Amino acid sequence: MNTNELLRKIDQAKVKIDARRPLAAAEVKQLDNYFRVDLTYSSNALEGNTLTLSETKVLLEDGITTGGKPLRDCYEAAGHAQAYDFMLTAARAEPFVLTEDLICKLHKLFYERLDSATAGQYRDHQVFITGTDYLPPTAEEVPAQMSAFMTEFQAKAQTLHPILLAAWAHRRFVDIHPFTDGNGRTARLLMNLILVNHGYFVVSIPPIFRQEYISALRLAQRGEHPSDRAFNELIALCVWEAAKDYCRMLRIPLQASRNAR
């Protein structure tokens, strides 16, 4: 399916999910916890974290670490889960306003166990992205680029489909790479912040899609003829998978019964 077809199917599923709302408080809590583990595992795994899904679940739900695993991997999981909780609270707040301070708070919560001095602070040096010719802006350019990002986000929010808006914010944030480390995970939290605020679902990019994810970002960042097409399609596909998962757990049929008239 192409991006437009995926968006159509996602929005059809969302209509059915919205009809099931409001959910009971216990249902909301259990769904939030389910996606908390899934997103924490998948987002960290994309960056090389060695915790399995089961190990992530045990760490977050029982506070038990796995012997032989790097302490950093455990800190990343605990920090990501804390940032996830904040993301949901911010996404559901009224009124919702995306700000630089909010993004910095997401990064701080995720990264403060790893390096409290730089958590939530824009970088003060040049960074490089392995495996690509793309060069992020200088540290001196980051504040202005983040300010411009906020302005452009508000403009695009008036015209783009929410899923394409979330994909654009994710990709543009990675372009700027405002922090020393943790930019990818902050970008994925940012994407979910926008999706949840628009009534969609928490979305993970499975580690099995890591190469497609990296390649799609590279296509969007190349110097000649950059294109968001592959990245938008990948994100839409992941949202569609999340919609199906959400419907499965809520026992919402995505297709009408063959016996229905």
Secondary structure, 3 states (H helix, E strand, C coil): CCHHHHHHHHHHHHHHHHHHCCCCHHHHHHHHHHHHHHHHHHHHHHCCCCCCHHHHHHHHHHCCCCCCCCHHHHHHHHHHHHHHHHHHHHHCCCCCCCCHHHHHHHHHHHHCCCCCCCCCCCCCCCCCCCCCCCCCCCHHHHHHHHHHHHHHHHHHCCCCCHHHHHHHHHHHHHHHCCCCCCHHHHHHHHHHHHHHHCCCCCCCCCHHHHHHHHHHHHHHHCCCCCCCHHHHHHHHHHHHHHHHHHHHHCCCCCCCCCCCC
